[in-house]
Amino acid sequence: MTQAIAATDGSQTPVDLGTLAASAGIAAEHVVPYGRDVAKIDLRALIPCGEGAGAQDGPGKARYIVVTAITPTPFGEGKTTTAIGLAQGLTRLGEQAVLTLRQSAMGPTFGIKGGAGGSGGARILPAERMNLHLTGDFHAITAAHNLLSAMIDNHLHHGNELDIDERTITWPRVLDVNDRALRHIVTGLGSKVDGVTRQASFDITPASELMVIMSLATDLADLRKRLGRIVIGRSRGGEWISAEDLKAAGAMCAVLRDALEPNLLRTGEGTPVLVHTGPFGNIATGCSSVIADRVAAAGARDGGYILTEAGFGSDMGLERFVDLKCAVSGMRPSAAVVVVTIRALKAHSGRYRLVSGKDLPEEMLQEKVEDVRAGAANLLKHLQIVRGFGITPVVAINVFPTDHDSEVEEVRSIAREAGARVAVCHPVTRGGEGCLDLASAVVEACQETGDAVSIRPVYEPEDGLRTKISKVAALYGADGVDYTSAASRLLDDYERGGFGGLPVIVAKTPLSLSAEPGLKGVPTGWRLPVREVRLAAGAGYVCVICGSLSTMPGLSSRPAAERIDVDVDTGEIVGLH
């Protein structure tokens, strides 16, 4: 049976990092402590293998489980807490389980959403490090990204040898804080010595191409190649200008070297967790790193479980997990856990209006089975999406104290009628013990799947960019795609420039299957509005921005940052959870 590390109430209790790593099959010589309770894992922990090696290679390897969800409400449906609770539940069953998660971004932590490290009986420890600086990976990504920005402006200032057309520069600056005032800026104001005056912008760090490059890189050599391929703009003659052309990629790689190592943390019940990278799920890939998953696979025992999470619903996070992450890692999921909540199904009935930062409507908390039934089409759509990828779904009903038994039973009945395994779970209130039924359902699903795991991507690599976008739009249920003239011209340029074979990421609202957050359930009669396209050649995709989506969020009128402080007597951070 896998040894569990004793739970603690915080981060001040020292942890035997060697024992924690050993429970994940990681040798002590690969553990690099960062303080008393966090470690980085040396990349030598990886089994020497080429791209494409994964959890199912060879007999008896670990099962790979991805946690996704239905279309969420602004409050989130507990996908992370369910993943944590499931990992703890599997450990309680005597299975080896290792969880891989994205690192929390400080922007949402200080904004409305708060931290992304779970809560109650399903949380990551140490919580304050998970939600703030951890080992500095986000700061390294921010610094490396802005180093390239500085070298672009420096190149312009010193004569512009590459003849860069300033109007084509697409590389922004980044900051891991929600700051709407930085969305559109002018740099280089002042005298001539202060640089070239031009329009520029900031994105939030989790939306940076560098964040995705870090999440998809398979090793240091692959990271270096991807950095060199970054395209920042074009010359006046139409040539694509790369980070390699600017001689910036080497220094960027030096800044990112240590950040490429995944971070070892633990759940409140002592199950090992590899936390690494944090690309946003609505803007970027929404998945933790390929390297973290491969480290988990390298240490996995026969029949062990590697659990990971994909951002937002199956239409977004799972699609990118399959079409981008799995395409790089070669790992194939044995099952997908689809998280659903009563409140989300009631929201998808279209009878309630939910607002971020405000309590649920009082009438929504009343026992109303008919509202659950009216919103169930969204769950059924996501089950269809999961099965379309060739993945076996397991429905996890994440129960809140305000839910009613009759409503929970209605969801259970709907899922079963759809042919899916279903389990009720209580990760926050009961921890791993509250997820034992879910853990058993996942074990059964994996036994049924067996070793012959295959997945079906949404599109083929040889499809043109518009065909790929259309196929993703069809997955959402759109009747077609509408492009702005600027987006259409750039797609033509990308095709002519040799980038037509890249995958696509459709950046849209996560609150609806459509591009409009107010359209609930399973919207029909709509078209996907493509406002902008961006080339992420280093990461290896084309980003398609739809509707009014912004890549630099703003703070609310009452941001979470107002409630966060430090107890100066104890040094404890308060108000973070």
C-alpha positions, -999 to 999 in steps of 0.1 A, spaced: 0 0 0 13 35 -8 26 53 22 7 84 31 24 115 46 6 128 76 -16 158 69 -9 192 85 -29 223 91 -4 245 73 30 249 59 51 253 90 54 216 98 85 201 82 79 174 56 101 144 48 104 153 11 124 121 4 95 100 17 70 121 -2 90 117 -34 94 80 -29 56 76 -28 56 89 -63 85 66 -73 110 94 -75 145 86 -62 160 108 -34 189 120 -56 164 137 -79 148 158 -50 160 194 -48 145 209 -16 131 245 -18 127 251 19 111 227 44 80 216 25 85 220 -13 111 205 -37 119 207 -74 125 174 -92 157 171 -113 149 163 -149 172 133 -146 142 116 -129 128 112 -164 133 78 -181 155 84 -211 130 82 -239 121 102 -270 90 123 -276 60 101 -275 68 79 -246 41 78 -221 22 62 -193 9 33 -214 42 23 -230 52 -12 -220 32 -37 -199 16 -28 -167 23 9 -168 2 35 -149 -33 46 -158 -36 82 -170 -68 100 -159 -78 135 -169 -103 155 -149 -126 178 -169 -161 193 -163 -193 206 -178 -196 243 -187 -189 260 -154 -205 289 -136 -184 319 -126 -178 302 -93 -162 271 -108 -175 236 -101 -147 222 -80 -127 205 -107 -95 210 -88 -109 199 -55 -124 168 -72 -90 159 -87 -74 163 -53 -101 143 -36 -99 116 -62 -61 113 -58 -66 109 -20 -94 84 -26 -73 62 -48 -45 64 -21 -70 53 5 -79 23 -18 -42 13 -16 -34 25 -51 -4 45 -61 -16 79 -72 3 110 -83 -15 142 -92 -2 168 -117 -17 203 -115 -12 238 -128 3 264 -105 -21 290 -93 -17 324 -109 -15 355 -87 -39 374 -109 -69 353 -101 -57 349 -65 -58 387 -60 -90 390 -81 -123 372 -78 -116 336 -83 -91 332 -54 -65 305 -52 -66 273 -72 -51 249 -47 -83 234 -34 -99 238 0 -112 220 31 -104 183 29 -91 186 -7 -63 211 -8 -27 214 -18 -1 221 9 16 245 15 -14 265 4 2 299 6 32 289 -15 9 272 -41 -11 304 -45 17 329 -44 54 326 -54 60 288 -50 96 284 -63 95 314 -86 86 297 -119 60 324 -128 85 351 -121 111 334 -143 86 331 -171 76 368 -167 113 378 -167 122 357 -198 92 370 -217 99 406 -209 136 401 -217 126 394 -253 103 425 -252 133 446 -241 155 432 -268 130 440 -295 128 476 -284 166 477 -280 170 464 -315 147 492 -328 166 518 -308 200 507 -322 193 510 -358 169 481 -365 193 459 -385 166 433 -392 144 460 -406 115 451 -384 82 467 -393 71 481 -360 34 479 -370 37 441 -372 52 435 -337 29 412 -318 51 403 -288 36 420 -257 49 424 -222 34 404 -194 27 407 -157 10 382 -133 -14 408 -119 -48 417 -133 -43 452 -145 -67 465 -172 -48 498 -175 -19 480 -192 -40 464 -220 -31 492 -244 0 514 -238 26 535 -255 62 529 -248 93 549 -254 79 583 -244 105 610 -236 137 619 -254 154 599 -282 176 581 -256 145 567 -240 138 543 -269 114 542 -299 79 554 -293 53 528 -303 20 512 -293 23 481 -271 4 460 -247 5 437 -217 -10 402 -213 -12 384 -180 16 359 -175 -5 328 -177 -16 339 -212 20 342 -223 33 320 -251 63 313 -229 39 297 -203 26 273 -230 62 267 -243 71 256 -207 41 234 -204 47 216 -237 85 214 -237 97 178 -233 132 186 -221 158 215 -220 168 209 -256 132 211 -268 127 243 -247 157 259 -264 143 251 -299 108 264 -291 122 296 -277 142 302 -309 110 296 -330 91 324 -314 78 349 -340 77 385 -328 67 402 -361 78 407 -397 103 428 -416 93 455 -440 101 429 -467 76 404 -452 100 380 -436 91 365 -402 113 377 -374 121 352 -346 136 353 -312 166 335 -327 170 363 -352 172 387 -323 197 365 -305 174 364 -274 166 327 -272 197 316 -254 194 341 -226 157 333 -222 166 297 -219 191 305 -192 165 323 -172 140 294 -176 164 265 -169 155 259 -133 119 267 -139 116 237 -163 119 214 -133 84 205 -118 76 212 -82 67 186 -56 40 194 -31 14 172 -13 -23 171 -6 -37 175 29 -37 137 32 -2 133 19 -7 122 -17 22 136 -39 14 164 -63 36 177 -91 27 214 -97 41 229 -128 32 258 -152 -1 275 -153 -15 284 -188 -50 299 -187 -77 275 -199 -98 302 -218 -68 318 -235 -41 291 -237 -38 253 -233 -52 251 -197 -30 221 -188 -1 214 -165 32 205 -180 42 175 -202 73 172 -181 53 168 -148 32 140 -164 63 123 -177 81 125 -143 50 109 -128 50 82 -155 86 75 -149 80 68 -112 47 50 -116 44 14 -104 25 -12 -124 -12 -3 -121 -6 31 -106 -26 62 -114 -15 95 -129 -41 122 -125 -42 155 -142 -66 183 -149 -77 202 -180 -90 237 -177 -127 245 -177 -151 223 -196 -144 194 -220 -151 217 -250 -121 238 -241 -96 222 -217 -101 186 -228 -100 195 -265 -66 212 -260 -54 184 -238 -61 159 -266 -51 180 -296 -20 197 -282 -7 181 -250 -13 145 -258 0 151 -293 33 161 -277 35 137 -248 22 106 -265 3 98 -233 -33 85 -237 -59 89 -210 -77 57 -199 -107 77 -186 -120 113 -182 -137 124 -150 -165 149 -159 -173 171 -129 -208 183 -126 -227 203 -99 -263 209 -91 -258 247 -93 -243 245 -127 -271 224 -141 -296 248 -126 -277 277 -142 -279 259 -175 -317 258 -172 -315 295 -182 -337 304 -152 -311 321 -131 -285 349 -135 -252 343 -116 -228 371 -110 -191 368 -101 -184 380 -66 -220 377 -55 -239 350 -36 -261 325 -55 -297 336 -58 -317 324 -28 -343 307 -50 -315 287 -67 -308 270 -33 -344 256 -31 -352 220 -40 -361 222 -77 -355 189 -96 -372 204 -127 -344 230 -130 -318 203 -128 -336 183 -155 -338 215 -177 -301 221 -175 -290 185 -180 -286 190 -218 -252 206 -210 -240 175 -192 -252 153 -220 -233 175 -246 -201 172 -226 -205 134 -224 -209 134 -262 -177 155 -265 -157 132 -242 -168 101 -261 -161 118 -294 -124 118 -284 -126 81 -278 -123 85 -240 -145 67 -214 -163 93 -192 -169 89 -154 -194 115 -141 -184 130 -107 -213 148 -89 -195 173 -67 -220 177 -39 -224 210 -19 -241 213 15 -270 232 -1 -278 204 -26 -309 183 -21 -309 145 -23 -336 144 -49 -316 167 -72 -285 146 -68 -304 114 -76 -318 131 -107 -283 138 -120 -273 102 -111 -302 89 -131 -296 112 -161 -259 101 -163 -267 64 -160 -294 67 -187 -266 82 -209 -246 51 -203 -219 67 -181 -205 56 -148 -214 81 -121 -204 87 -85 -213 112 -58 -183 128 -42 -177 152 -13 -140 163 -17 -142 195 3 -162 183 33 -149 147 35 -116 146 16 -104 113 3 -130 94 22 -157 114 4 -143 103 -29 -140 66 -24 -170 58 -46 -155 80 -74 -121 63 -70 -138 29 -74 -157 40 -104 -124 53 -120 -107 19 -113 -136 1 -129 -135 23 -159 -98 17 -164 -103 -21 -160 -129 -19 -187 -108 2 -210 -77 -21 -207 -44 -13 -223 -58 -6 -258 -61 31 -253 -66 53 -284 -79 89 -288 -94 107 -317 -84 143 -322 -108 169 -334 -88 176 -366 -59 162 -386 -25 180 -388 -29 183 -426 -61 202 -423 -59 239 -432 -62 265 -404 -97 274 -413 -107 238 -414 -93 232 -380 -111 262 -366 -143 251 -382 -140 216 -367 -135 230 -332 -164 254 -337 -186 224 -348 -175 206 -316 -190 236 -296 -222 234 -317 -217 265 -339 -233 267 -373 -201 282 -388 -173 307 -383 -172 345 -391 -138 361 -395 -129 398 -394 -110 409 -425 -78 414 -404 -80 378 -390 -87 364 -424 -57 381 -439 -34 369 -412 -46 333 -416 -37 335 -453 -3 349 -443 3 321 -418 -6 295 -444 18 310 -470 45 313 -443 44 276 -436 24 276 -404 -7 260 -417 2 226 -401 0 240 -366 -28 232 -342 -53 259 -332 -64 272 -298 -98 289 -298 -98 315 -270 -134 322 -259 -155 325 -229 -155 294 -207 -190 302 -193 -209 289 -224 -204 264 -252 -208 295 -274 -188 326 -276 -214 345 -255 -212 339 -218 -249 346 -213 -260 317 -236 -265 287 -213 -274 250 -218 -266 239 -254 -270 270 -276 -280 266 -312 -282 289 -342 -250 308 -335 -217 313 -353 -182 316 -339 -169 352 -342 -132 352 -348 -120 387 -339 -82 382 -340 -56 355 -346 -21 353 -332 8 331 -342 25 312 -313 51 295 -334 74 286 -304 45 270 -285 34 255 -318 -2 267 -324 -23 296 -338 -44 313 -312 -79 323 -323 -95 351 -302 -133 352 -302 -158 378 -291 -148 403 -264 -123 381 -246 -93 399 -232 -58 385 -225 -53 409 -196 -81 406 -170 -91 435 -147 -98 435 -110 -133 437 -96 -147 465 -75 -139 443 -44 -109 422 -53 -97 394 -31 -65 414 -26 -84 437 -2 -89 407 22 -53 394 22 -28 404 49 0 392 71 -3 386 108 28 405 119 31 386 152 31 351 136 41 359 100 10 339 88 -7 350 56 -44 355 63 -74 359 40 -58 339 12 -84 311 11 
